[in-house]
Amino acid sequence: MKHPSPSWLVPVLTILTLQTLASFMARLIPVMAPAMARDYGWDGSSIGYLAASHSLGGVVVLVAGSEVLRRTGGTRSLQVSLLAGALSLGMFYHPSVAMAIAACFIMGTSTGTANPAGSEVLQRFSPPGMRNLLFSIKQAGVPLGGMVVGVLLPFLIVLSSWQIALLICAVIVALPTALSWRLSEQLDGERAGRSPSRERTSWLESIKRCWLPLTSLTHNADLLRISIVGALFAIPQSCWFTFTAVYLVDRLHYSLSLAGLVYAVMQLGGVLGRIFLGWLADHLNSARLTLTVAAVFSALTTTLLGLTDTAWPLWAVLVLAFIAGGTAASWNGVQIAETARHSPPHLITETASGASLLVSAVNVLAPTLFALTVAAIGRYDLAFFVAGACALLVLVTLPRDGRPPN
């Protein structure tokens, strides 16, 4: 006799797939940047501006798009943004930094949509005793997408060219997104297909609603604190994600394939680390303790990355990257689940958007400041040291464990 699948299985797998595709697009540019920079004559640090533009696309969606997410449905909005991002990859064929920045902005809209969409769906479908784990499984799609990029993209570039590799990547994003199209009706429920004409709002009211994601975070002190925690964690994470491959090629003289391997190992650590930290938070019934451990290791690994040089053996760099992936890049699922737990049920979409907005704002500022620092003083180490120190601020910001206020 066949047993029916758990009610959460299809939602988790669908959201995980779409999250992975959004991450896949986000991680394309850091790995492909050395090849594009070589052909177009760009400076290596320009990747920071492309990463900032990508994050800015997410910020705009989170600020101005919360009403669209509410009316259209998060899953459908994420699907649309993924298809738009796949089409925008063609803009990289033009040797213009401005065109590349515009393409990154379009690609970034899927990143801005992914967390609110996933949080709203999983909060409805997740069993209470598995919430941290399922949110972390969903967030494992972020490093999973990066791992695929780190392994696949350098191989495709060596085998053909980065231009052909980019075309293949567009198909990889578009095809699964199209196949999942009909599932949005099931996951978004009554939100899907809601007509904006049914809820007419004034222009002034629409402007006010743009700020709702941020103002919703002030509903209670712990909700605001756990949202700030995500922003602090994002500083070292964004530096790892954005600059690892470029740093290894520019300063440690790794080949693109070897840098891609290190990047993939870091992402593998993120896949395993996110699932483990989600399980640990549920097992210990303590998100605070779990995030404290992640913060300490985030600070240590980011500082050590700044101390690496050509004398470091490959195995040591790989171990460092794996541990960083499991800590500096694995806090997300627990933090997002805690944000949803502290949120009023009717504001989960808005608070998820607001918390993601803080992280996305950091993802705009941190790579930009990092790139400016490297361009000004020619040193990566000091920039990594500062990023690592920011993770320690998490320790004094975390809210206490316990029942969220009503």
PyMOL commands that set and color helices and strands:
alter all, ss='L'
color gray80, all
select helices_A, chain A and resi 9-40+44-64+66-72+74-93+97-125+128-139+141-159+162-179+183-191+196-198+203-210+212-219+221-250+256-284+287-307+314-327+332-342+345-377+381-396
alter helices_A, ss='H'
color red, helices_A
deselect
rebuild
show_as cartoon
